[in-house]
């Protein structure tokens, strides 16, 4: 006969499993968003030909998404302060489905750009709110692990999007590939409908809560550190192909193998980040940027040797893999009553830093060399890591 205590334990276990299933559905949603965000990078020639525009014009689809994501991440929680977060997350995922379908049927560049702006608005809001929703689904001491599950969707999406788009673009064409993107988002939407409970919005909401976050000297210092890390990473990573060509002269197949190594180690870094953030957040805040910077420096200095090249890429991938989880966990612990707002600000800064880092890296490549962004980026990354680590006493 089942005792009351056993029944209570069973109910608690079932509730915990349901909560983690909800976190998994958020990860699947992020995966769908990242796939959609980066698909154009592998399909630009086909898109430009299909819409009869230049490759450069088609490439603005990626930039438009990033800037819209930055704005949405910053303001969505203020625009929807009282809405059930379950409905908000599902609505944003539905917008990803709609955006992909609009791209797949776009008759012109204008329609495509509008669809990509829609995707960016949904992506920024979803990623920003995912942290706050996860915080209500799991115990506070497991938040880092929950964000690892969510960030794994980012890692997998980043690794899969470009090769998947390239391969399927040859088979189905670019329009068919975006239909697949809509299907992935549809699966994520169904998973959220089955697993996400109703989530009450935080009491502290609206523009006043956002302003309170932005008045915090601790947060502003941390945002500067985060901006340095992301811009430093992307100033180098955006131009990793010409840098590796200069340093090691690899053929395309060998370079693709390097990217696979980067993707695998990036995922491993993501997996480690959550448990480390839960146990020693300040260590993770410095460890991952430091590892990233060391990888960039090894590539710059001795990357021409085969083993050193592999080591450099592995360290780089592992280091960056742990960054999103640790910085979002830092934000949640620093502003526990305004998690949506601080997460939104962090996601917004990350997107702006991505665009800025790529732009600065391009200027450095044109004026200096293809390898200079590596050392410049490493300097920015380690500076950002040191700044974040110096805030550890107040943030923990």
N, C-alpha and C positions, 0 to 999 in steps of 0.2 A: 504494500500500500504506500502510495506517495505521500511523504510528509509535507507540511506547509513550507518548511525550510527548503526542501528539494524543489518544490514547485516554484518558490521564489527565485532560486538559483537558475532554474530552467528559463523562467521568464526574463531574468536579467541577461542570460546568455543570448536568448533570442533577440532581445532588444539591442544588444551590442552588435550582433551579426547584422541586424537590419540597418543599424547606423553605419557600419562599415560598408555595407552594400550601397548605401546612399553616397558615401565618399567615393566608392568605385564608379558610380554613375557620373559624378562630377569629373573624375579623371577621364572617363570616356568622352564627356562633353568637351573638355580641354583638348583632347586628342583630335576630335573632329574639327575644332576651330583651328588648331595649328596646321593640320593637313590642308584645310581650305586656304589659310593665310599664305602658305609657301608653295602651293601648286603652281601659281603663275611663274615662279622662278625657273621651273623646268619646262614651261610651255610657251615662253615668250615668242620664239620664232613662229610657232603655229598660230598663236593668238594674233600677232601683228599681221600675218598673212591673211588670216581669216577675216579680220576687220579692216584690212587695207590701211594700216597705220604703221608708223615706224616702230622698231623694237623699243626705242627709248620711251615713246609715248605709251606703249603697252606696259612697260616696266613701272610706270607710275601707279599701276594698280596695287603694287606692294606698298609703296609709300603712302598712298591714300588710306590703306587699311591701318597702317601703323599710327598715323596722326589721328584718325577717327577713334582708334582704341585708346589713345592717350586722353582724349577729351572725355570719352564715355567713362573710363575708369575713374576719372576725377569727380564727375558730377552725377553719375547715375543714382547713387544712393541718396543724394540730396534731392533729386527729382522725384524719387519714389520712396519717401521715408516710411510710409505705412503699409506698403504692399507685402503680402505673404511672399517670402523669399522662394518658396517652392514654385509658385507661379511665375515669379520673375525669372528664375533660372530656366524654367521650361520655355518661357516666352523668348528668351534670348537664344536658346538653342533652336527654336523654331525659325527665328530670323536667319540663322546660319543655313538652314535648309532652303529658305526662300532665296537668300543671296546666291547660293550655289546654282540654283535653278535659273535665276535671272542671268547669271554669267553664262550658263550653258546655252541659253536661248538669245543672248544679247545680239541685236542687229547692228549695234554701233559701239564705239568707244565710250560715248556718253552713258549709255545704259550700263556698260560694264563697270565704269567708274562709280556710278551710283550704287550698284550692287556691292562693290568692294567697300564703299563707305558704310553701307549697311552692315557688312560683315565686321568691319572694324568697331563700329559702335556696339555690336553684340559681343564681340570678343573681349573688349576692354571691360565692359560691365560684368561679364561672366567671370573673368579671371579675378577681378577685384572682389566680387562678392563671394567667390568660392571659399576664400579663407574664413570669412565670417560664418558662412553656413557650416563649414567643417567644424568650426569651434563650437557650434551648438549640437553637433552630432556625436562628438567623442569627448572623452574626459580631457580636461585641460593639460594633463601631463602627457597626453598622447597626441597633442596638436601637431608636433613636428612630424610624427609618423603619418598622420592624416595628410599633411601637406606634401610629404614624400609621395604618397599614392597619387595625389593630384598632379604633382610635378612630373611624375613618371609619364603622364599623358603628354606633357610638353616635350620631354626627352624623346619619347618614341615618335611623336609627330614630327619633330625636327629631323630625326634620322630618316624616317620613312618617306616624307612628303616628296622630296626632290627625285629620288630614284623611282618611286612609284609613279609619279607624274610623267617622268621621261619614258618609262616602259609602257604605261597604259596609253600615253599620247600617241605612241607609234601604232598601237593596236586599235584603239577606239577613237582617236582624235581628241583634241582638247575639249570639245564640248561634252563628249561622252565621259571624259575623266571628271569633269565638274559635276556631272550627274551622279557619279560614284561618290563624290564628296558630299552631295546632298543626301545620299543613302546612308553614309556613315553618321552624319548628323541626325538623321531620322532614327537610327538605332539608338544613339545616345539619348534622344528625346524619349523614346519608349522606355529605356532603362530608368530614366529619371522619374517618369510617370509611375513606374512600379516600385521604386525604392525610396524616393525622397519623401519625408514627412512634411507636414505643414511647419514652416519655420517662421516664428514671430520676428519681425524686424527689431533691431536694437532700440532701446528707449532713446538713446542719444542719436539723433539723426538730423538731416537737413543741412543747410548751408552754415548754420551756427556751429555745428559739430565739426564740419570741414574746416572752418576758420580756426577753431580751437586747435586742431591738429597742426595747421600751418603756422600757428603762433608759437609752437613748442620749439625751443632751441635744440633740444635733444633730437627731435624728428628732423629738423632742417639739417643738422650736422650729419645724421644718418643718411638722409637723402643725397647729400653731396657725396658721401662715400659710395652709395649704391650707384649713383650716376657715373662716378669715376670707374667703378668696376665694369659696368655694362658697356660704357663707351670705349674703355680700353680694350675689352675683349673684342668688340665688333670692329674696332679700327684695324685690328689685326686679322680677325677671322674673315671679314668681308673680302680681303685680298690675300687669303691664304694660298690660293692656286698660283698666282704669279710669284709669291714669295718662295714657295716650295720649288717652283720651276727654276728660280734663280739659284737657290741653295743646293738643290739635289738633282735637278733636271730629270724628274720622273716622267714616264709615259703616262697617258690617261688611265690605263688599267691599274698601275701601281698607285696613282694618286687616289683613285676610287677605293683601293684597299686601305689607304690611310684614313679616309673618311669613315670607313667601317670601324676601324680601330677607335677613332674619335667618338663615334656613336656608342660603341659598346662601353667604353670607359666613362662616357658622359652618363650613361644609364646607371653604371655602378656607383658613381658619385652621387647621383640622385637617391639611390637606395640607402646609402650610408648617411645621407644628410639628416633624415628625419630622426633616427635614434640618437645621433650625435647632438642634434639641436635640443632634443628632450633632456639629455643628460648634462651637456655642457655647451650651451649656446655660444658663449663668447669664444670657445675654442673653434667651433665651426665657422664663425664669422671671420676668423683670420686664416684658418687652415685652407679652406677652399680657394679664396683669392690668391693666397701665397702659392699654392700648388699650380694654379692657373698661370701665374706670372713666371714661375720657374720653368714651366713648359714652354712658354713663349721665348724666354731667354735661352734655353737649351737649343731651341730651333734656330734662333738667331746666331748663336755662337758656334755650335758644333753640329748643326743639323745636316751637314753634308755627308756625315757618316751614317750608314744604314741603321745600326742599332740606336744611335743617338736620335735619329729622326723619328723612329717608332716610339722611343721613350718620350720625346718632346710632345708628340701628338697625344700619347696616352695620358701624360700629366695634364696637358691642356684640357682634354675632354673631361677627365675626372674632376679637375678643379671647377670648371664651369658647371658641371652637373649638380654640384652641391649648393651653388649660389642662390638660385630662386627659393628653395625651401628655407634656407637659413635666414635670408633677408626678410621673407614674409613672416617667419616665426618671430624674428626680432621685432617687427612692427606690431604683431599681435600682442607680444608681451609688454611692449613699451606703452601701448595705448589699448589696454584690454577692454575698456568701455566704448571705444570708438574704432573697432576693428575694421568695419567696412570702410570708414573714411581713410584710415592709415593705409589699408591695403590698396585702396583706389589710388592714393597718392603715389605709392611705391610702383604700382603697375604703370601709371602714367609716366613717371620718371624713367622707368625702364624702357618704355617705348620711345620716348624722346631721346634717351641716351643711345639707343640702337641707331636711330636716324643720324644723330650727331656724330657718333663714332664712325659710322660708315663714310660720312661726308668728310670728316677730318682725315681719316685714313686715305681717302682719295686725293686730298690736297697734298698729303705727305708723299704719297707714291709719285705724283706728278712733279713735285719739286725736289724730292730727295732720291729715294730708291724704293723698290718693291719690298725690301726687307726692313726699312726703317720703322714702319708701323708696328713691327713686332716689339722692338725695344721701347718705343714710345707708349704702346699699349700696356706693356708689362709694368712700366713705371706708374701709369695711371691706376692699374689694377691693384698693385701692392700698396699704393698710397690710400686708395679707398678701403682696402682691407684693414690697414692699420687704424684708419679713422674709425671704422665700425667697431673694431676690437677695443678701442680706447673708451667707447661708450658702454662697455659691458656692465660695469657696476650699477649704472643707473637703469639699464635696460633689463637686468635680471631680477 
